[in-house]
Amino acid sequence: MKMGIAGIMVVAGLAASAQADFSGPYAPNQWEFINNGGSGSINTAGAPSEVTLTGDDSALANTYTQWQIKVPFGGTFKFNWLYTSTDTGTFDVGGYLTSIDGVNFDYVQLSDNATQGSGVIELTDVKQGTYLGFYVLSVDGVFGPGNLTISQFSGPVPAPGALALVGLAGAMSLRRRR
């Protein structure tokens, strides 16, 4: 059986498909919770359907509550978000974050207390190994925390059997060279 480069490319193209929840490689225990002080928390009781990140409300200033994962498979990520708070003004904000190196983060604000709302985000061409996550920043830490709920999360996962097919294609390619 001969498999040319085109055949290998087709098999490799099957390697990822979407998954629509916090399970498997995106299960809550695969994520890292980071809190630089205060009472911020993550509630994963609604997983695999949704998770809620809650910011600080302990009167500490400038506290980040974040939840992140090192992306196991590159591709497109999509999620719904809902930001709520009993606080007013712009003293709490919520959004998503990315980082290529896990040190220097880009924080994308989705909402704050004054503009509470919801939406859908789709991030295309996210590279494997990139850090992706969510955050709530509390500037003042009083009058109620910001809450960011993420639902309908989807990220790339290997299609069943695709990795085996890619391995088979590679082995066949090596055999052909001999």
N, C-alpha and C positions, 0 to 999 in steps of 0.2 A: 504494500500500500504506500503510495507516494503522497506526501503532503507538502506542497510548495509554500513559499512565503505567504501567498494570499490566504491559504488555508490556515496557517498559523495566526495571521492577523484576524481572521473571522473568529477563531476559537478564543483568542485573547480578548476580543470585543465582547464576548459573553461573560467575562470575568466579574462584572459588577451589576447589581440590580438594586433597586430601592427597598428600604425597610421602613415601615411607618410607625415606629414606637421606640421607647426606651427599653430595649431588650437585646439579647445576644451581645454583640460587640459594643452596643450602646447602653447596656444595662447600667443602672445607677452605680453599681460597685466598680464599674470601669472608669468612672469620672473622679476627679479630685476636687474636694471642697476646700476653699481657701477663705479665711476670715482674718483680716488684719486687726481684729479687736471688736469689741462690742457684742451685741446679741444677735447678729445675723445668723441665718440658718437656711437649710435646704430641706424641703418636705418632699420625699419621694414616695409617700404612701399611695399616691395616685398613679404611680408607674405600673405598667408601661405606657399608659395613656398620657399622663401629664406629670410635671414636677413644678413646684413653686419655690422660688428663691425669695427670701424675706431679708430685707436690709436691717441695719442696726436701729435700735430705739432706746439706747442706754446712755444717752447724753454725751457720747464720745464724738469727736469731730473727725470728719473725713475718713470714714471707714468703708472699705470695700468688702463686699460679700460676693464671692464668685465661685463658679462651678465649671470645670473645664475638663476636656479630654484631648489626648493626643490622637488625632484622626487615624484610625487603623486602615482605612481604604479611601483613596482619592475619588472625587466625583462631586455630585450635586447634593447639597443639604437644604432642607426646607423645614420650616416650622411656623406655627401660629404663636403669637404672643399676646398677652393681656397684662397691662400694668395698672395697678390700683394702689391707692393710699388714702389714709384719713388726713394726712398732712396737706398743707397748701404751699403755694410758691414753687420754687425750683430747688428745694433743699434735699430732695431725693431724686435720683434718676436711675433708670434701668435700661439695659440693652444687651448686646452681644459683643463678644470679643474674639479676636484672632491673633495669632502670633506664629511666625515661622520658626523661631528659636526657643519659645517658652520663656523668654525673658522680657523682650520688648513687645508689649501688647498694643494693638489698635482697639480702642473702645469705641463702639458705635452706639450712640444714644438713640433709643427708640422712643422714650417718653420720660416725663417728669411729673411731679405732683400736679402742676398746673394744667398739663395737657394729657391727663390720663386717657388711655385708649387701648386699641388693639390693632393687629395687622398680621400680615403674612410676609415672611422673608424667604427668599430663595438665593442661596449662595452657590454659584456655579464654579466649576474648575478648582475646587479646593484640593490642594495637594496632600497626599498621604504624609503623615508626620507633622502637619500643621496643627497647632493648638486651636481649638474652637470651644467657646463657652458662653456663659451668661453672667451678668453682674448686676448688682444694685449698689450704688454709691449713696451713702448718707453724709451730707455735708454737716448737718447739725446734730443728728442723732436724737431728736426729740419730736414730739407731737405726732407720732405714728410712723411706722416704717413703710418703705415702698415694697410692693409685692410684684414680682414678675413671674407669671405662670407661662410655661412653655408646653404646648400640646401639638398633636399631629406632627411630631418630629419624624423626619425621615433622613436617612443617610445611606450611602452605598455599602453593600455587603456582597461577598462573593455569591454568585448564583450557584445553586446546588450542582455539584459535579463539574463546574467550570474549571476549578483549580486542577482537578484530575485531568481534564482534557488539555489544559495548557501544559501540564507535566508530560503527558503522553506525546503531545506535539513536539516538545523539546527533545524527548528521548528519540523520537522518530527522526528528527533532524540530525541528531548526533549519529544515529545508526546509518543514515544515508551518507554522511561524510566519510564513514569508514569504508 
